[in-house]
Amino acid sequence: MGVFVCLPLVLPLTALPIARLAEQHLHPRSATRLLAVVGALLALCSTLCLGLLMVVGTAQLPGNPLPDSWSDPEVRDAVPYEEKAGIVAIGVLAVVLGACGWTVFRHVRQRVRAGRALAAAPSVVSGDVALLPDPEPYAYALPGSPGRVVVSTAMTECLDARERRALIAHERAHLAGRHHRYLLAAQLAARANPFLLPLRTAVSFSTERWADEEAACAVGDRRVVAVAVGKAALYSHRAPDVPAGLAAFAAPAGPVPRRVEALLAPVPPVRLWPPSSAHVALAALVAAVGTAASALSSLNAAVTLVGILRAATPL
């Protein structure tokens, strides 16, 4: 196994340059999908290698349920450097699985609570938009079957008619694009490997930018959307029972000045190739090489360990 089993734990660092450059130079739809996929793959590879190390470490513990032959000296000689690291990996993997499980639990619990709160609250429902009589200004997208755009009466009073259209189009874009899934994937990846935290931040920002661009297409005026984003950020406060961690809640996600600046600039190019600059091309190459190396290292370590343990297991 050697160094190959440890490489996927640090190779997520190769994705950091593309995390920053993607949100600056790529269309937010492309950036969201690219970063979510890269983050998920790198997180899976690092978690797999933690699992492989855990098997090696568990085999050395007395009273473990694994075959006794897996802790024979011959097996230890075949994986000479992973014994102590494997014992440490037991605790690390337990923390990773616990953090990911807690994240999924919170995600589901918050969606259920928000759905129940919306069902119990007096509201005027028009299509997929639920208007709540509330003095606090907020708007958010609540995924589900069906999804709902929830807007308070106070928020509608803060915006004119075109800005309200832009706000609702923004929240509808979150629902249509299933942005909560990308956000959840990025959160789980960051829980699995802290080196992927910048990707989670970049995905959070790019989903907001994606919704901004969809709203600009729906309204036909980028400046109106920019004004609506600025006003919503200025007036909004998080509503009671609004779950944190899903897309587009009452407190707008993402650095608002950067979103407004992007909306006042020309439409970003949709194409991925050729890249808009040499920096983007180099960062994409580094991320691709890092992801491929992580996958190959995980595969090599898994195949090696399986071969060693099969050879050590009596028939």
N, C-alpha and C positions, 0 to 999 in steps of 0.2 A: 504494500500500500504506500508506504513512505510518505513523501511530501504531497502526493496527489490527494490524499484524504484531507489535508489541511488547506490546500489552495482555495477551494470554494468558500472557505470561511472569510478570506480576505479579498477575493476577486471582486466582490461588489464595489470595492473602491474604484474599479475601472469605469463604473457607470456614473460617477459623480460629475465629470465634465459634460456629458450629454444631458444630464438632468437640468443643468443651468442653461445650456445653449439651446436645448429643444424648446423651452418656453419662450425664448427670445426670438428664435429664427424659424420655427416650424409653425404650421397651422395648429391651433390648439387641439383640434380633433386628432390629428396625426401624433402630436406630442403626447396626448393622454394615452392613446392606445400603445404607442411605442414604449413609453416609460412603464406602463402597467405590465406589459408583457415581459420586458427586461427584468423588472423588479421581481415579478412572480417566479421567473425561471431561476434567477440568482438565489432567491430565498429557498426555493425547493431544493436546489443543489446543496446549499449550505446545511439545510436541515437533514438531508439524506446523509451527508458526511458526518454530522453529529450522531445520527442513528448508527452508522457503521462503527464509529468510535465507541459508542455506548455498548454495542455488542461485545467489542473487545474488552472494554472495562468490566462489564458485568460478568464475563467469563472468569475473571480473576477473583471475584468476590466469593467467599465461602458461603455455602448454602444456596447458591443461585440455581435456578431451575434449568439452566442450559446443560448440555451433555458434558460430562467430566473431561472428555477428550479435548474439548475446546480450550482448556486451560493447561494442556500438556506443555512441557518445555519446548517441544518441536514447534508448536503453534506460536509460542512466545518468541522463539527465534525468527520465525517467518514474519512477524510483525513487531520488530524490536523496539520501536519508538512509541507505539500507540498504547502501551499498557497503562501508564500513569495518565496520559491524556484521555484515555477511554474512561477512567474512573471520574475525572473532572467532567467529561462530557455527559455523564449520567445526570448530574445536577443541572448543567446548562440546558440540556434537552428538556428536562422537566420544567424549567422556567419558561423556555420557548413555547412548549405545548400549553402550559398554563396561561401564558399571556395571550396566545392566539385563541384559545378557548374562551377566555374572558372577553376578548374583543368581539368574537362572534355572538356570545351571549348578550353582551350589552347592545350590539347592533339589533338583534332580534327583539330584545326586551323594549328598547326605545321605540322601535317601529310599532310594536303592539300597543304600548302606552300612548303614543301619539295618535294612533288610529282610534283607540277608545276615547281619548279626550276629544277628538274631533267629532266622533259620533254622538257624544254626550252634550257637546256645546251647541247652543242655538246658532244656526247658520243658514245662509241663503245659498243654495247650491244651483249653479248654472253650468251645465255640462261638467267639465272637470275642474271648475273653479268653485271653491267654498269661501264665501264672504262671512267673516266672523265679526259681530259687533263688539269691538274692543277698543278702548282708548289708547292702547299701546300700538304704535306702528310697527308692523312686521309683515313679512311674506316669506313663504318657504314652499318647497316641493316635498310632498309626502309620497314615497313610492308605495305601491300596493296594487291590488286588483279590485277596482281600478285605482290608478294613481290620482292624487288630488293636488291642485295648486291652492294653498291656503293663504288668504290675504285678509288683513284686518281692515275695518272701516277707517281707522285712523291713518293707515298707510295710503288708502285710496284718496283721502283728503289732502295728503301731502303732495300728490302728483296730479298733473293735468291729464287729459284724456289720452294723448299720445304716449306720455310717459307710463301711464297705467298699462297700455297695450304692450309697451316694451318690457315692463316688469313681468307681466303674465307670460309673455313669449319667452323670457329668460327662464322662468320656472318650468314652463312646459318643455323647454329644451333639456333641462335636467332629467325630466321624466322620460322623454323620448329617447335620449341617449343612454339611459340606464347608468347615469353617472355614479350612483351610489355603489354600483358593483365595482367600478374602477377604484373608487375611494376605499372600499373595503379590502380589495386586493392589495392596494398600496399600504394600507394600515397593517395587514397581516404580514406583508413582506418586511416592513420595518420592525414588527415584533419579532420576526424570525432572525433578523440580522440588523443590528443598530446602524451598520454602515449604509443601509438603505433609507435612513430617515430623510436625507435630502430628496430622494425620489418621491417619498410620500408628500413632502411639501410642494414639489413641482407638480405632481398629479392634482393636488388640491387646487392649485392656482390655474392649471390648464383646463380643468373642468369648468371653472368659472368663466374663463376666457372663451371656451367652446360655447357655453350658453350665451355669452355676450354676442358672439358672432352670429349665432342662430337668431337671436332676437333682432340684431341689426338687419338681417335678411328679411325677417318677417315684417318689420316696421318700415324698412326701406330708408332709414336715416340713422347713420352711425352716431351722429351728434345727439340725437334724442335719447338713444340708449345710454350714451355716456352721461348725460344729465340725470337720467333715471337711476343709474348706478350710484352716482354721487349723492343724490338726494336720499335714496334708500339707505345708504351707509350713514348719512348724517342723522336721519330721523329714527332708524330702526333700533329696536332693543329686542333681546331674546324673549320670546313669549313663554308663558308658563306651559309646561308639559311638552315643549319642543325639544326633541332629542338632539343632543350634540353628536357630531360624527357623521351625519348624513349630508347629502349635498344641499346647498342653498337654503340654509335656515335663516331665522330671523336676523341674526347678525351676519352680514354678507362675508363670505370667505374670500381670502386672497387680498393682497395689497391693492386697495381701491385706487390710489393714484396711478399705479402701473396699468390697471385695467382701463381707466379713463384715458390714459395716454395712448394705449394701444387702439382704443376705439376711435380716437381722433387721428390716427395714422391710417395709411392705406390698408386694404384688406391683405392679410398675410397669404403667401402662396400656398396652395393646397398640395402641390407636387412635393414628393420626397426626394426625387432624383432628377437632375443633379442637385447637390446641396447648394444652399445659398451662399456659403462661404467655405474657405479652406478649414477654418476652425471647426465648423459643424461637421465637415467630412472627416476630419481627424478624430473628433470626439466620438462620432458614430462608429468609426473603425475600431477605436479603443474599446468601446462598449461591446461591439460585436465580438471582438477577439476575446475579451474578458468573459462574456457569456458562454461562448463556445468552449473556451478553456475550462470554465467551471463545469459545464456539462460533461466534457470528456474526462476531466479529473474525477468527477463523481462516478462516472461509468467505470473507469479503470479501477478505482478503489473498490467499488461494489463487486465487480467481476473477480478481482484478486481475492477479496475476503471470502466470497462464496466458494471459490476454488480451494482456498486453504481449509475452510471449515468442512467442505465435502470430503477432502482428502483425510481430514482428522476424524471424521465421524465413522465409526465402525458400521459395516453393513449388517 
